Amino acid sequence: MASQQLVAERQEFGKQILEQLDDQDFDVLSAMWVYSEDFEDWMLILATQSAAINGTKHTFIEMLKNLRSDDLRKKIQTQHYRFAIYDPCDTLFTVLIQMFGPIGKKDEIGGVFSSGNIFNGMLLPTAYIYRLMEPDRDLIVKALLEKMENTKDQYDKLNAVDALLDQSVWEQHRDNLEKAGKLFNYAEQIVQKEGIAYPALSRKLDNYRKSLEQATSKRNAS
């Protein structure tokens, strides 16, 4: 069981990782230690736009390549400390930004401790925040649309569809409504063929179909 007090060794470990990734221009939007009540341990979390576009596994591999220090890389690979790559559009970051606002900026490393805070009735996790920045959702949506349309690999195309459905703002982009319609036609074909294998995608499709209809109605009414 780890203490909820984040020791200096962990703080320095996270700082060194962020410094090396910044030196390589690796796009880290948010970085923080979060205390997990389930594991009773701290986890270092990095959020990058690459994770939203290319997936967390691919981004994790690229992140390791950008670390100069073999020692840091080894500690991550051997799970010396818990570590995870997140999509920057994850609810955790959205809520933290709504409460604190952005913290720091690119190439800056801060240190803000948060514990026992409640936002809209939700207890936020204990966290030590180095950086907290808004993702460029326009860029993410555009990249996913291009990936969905251009990739020939069925698995990559499906992942792009799934990731695009996770982006909460895409249906608000009037210029993309026609592309969004194409997305739904394609996604429906996938779900009809592989519906049992991808129930989560099927549910997302139902939810965002309604969003698409609402966005289309708003556009036609304006």
Rosetta blueprint (number, residue, H / E / L):
1 M L
2 A L
3 S L
4 Q L
5 Q L
6 L L
7 V L
8 A H
9 E H
10 R H
11 Q H
12 E H
13 F H
14 G H
15 K H
16 Q H
17 I H
18 L H
19 E H
20 Q H
21 L H
22 D H
23 D H
24 Q L
25 D L
26 F L
27 D L
28 V L
29 L L
30 S E
31 A E
32 M E
33 W E
34 V E
35 Y E
36 S E
37 E L
38 D L
39 F L
40 E L
41 D E
42 W E
43 M E
44 L E
45 I E
46 L E
47 A E
48 T L
49 Q H
50 S H
51 A H
52 A H
53 I H
54 N H
55 G L
56 T H
57 K H
58 H H
59 T H
60 F H
61 I H
62 E H
63 M H
64 L H
65 K H
66 N L
67 L L
68 R L
69 S L
70 D H
71 D H
72 L H
73 R H
74 K H
75 K H
76 I H
77 Q H
78 T L
79 Q L
80 H L
81 Y L
82 R E
83 F E
84 A E
85 I E
86 Y E
87 D L
88 P L
89 C L
90 D L
91 T H
92 L H
93 F H
94 T H
95 V H
96 L H
97 I H
98 Q H
99 M H
100 F H
101 G L
102 P L
103 I E
104 G L
105 K L
106 K L
107 D L
108 E L
109 I L
110 G L
111 G L
112 V E
113 F E
114 S E
115 S L
116 G L
117 N L
118 I E
119 F E
120 N L
121 G L
122 M E
123 L E
124 L L
125 P L
126 T L
127 A E
128 Y E
129 I E
130 Y E
131 R E
132 L E
133 M L
134 E L
135 P L
136 D L
137 R H
138 D H
139 L H
140 I H
141 V H
142 K H
143 A H
144 L H
145 L H
146 E H
147 K H
148 M H
149 E H
150 N H
151 T L
152 K L
153 D L
154 Q H
155 Y H
156 D H
157 K H
158 L H
159 N H
160 A H
161 V H
162 D H
163 A H
164 L H
165 L H
166 D H
167 Q L
168 S L
169 V L
170 W H
171 E H
172 Q H
173 H L
174 R H
175 D H
176 N H
177 L H
178 E H
179 K H
180 A H
181 G H
182 K H
183 L H
184 F H
185 N H
186 Y H
187 A H
188 E H
189 Q H
190 I H
191 V H
192 Q H
193 K H
194 E H
195 G L
196 I L
197 A L
198 Y L
199 P H
200 A H
201 L H
202 S H
203 R H
204 K H
205 L H
206 D H
207 N H
208 Y H
209 R H
210 K H
211 S H
212 L H
213 E H
214 Q H
215 A H
216 T H
217 S H
218 K H
219 R H
220 N H
221 A H
222 S L
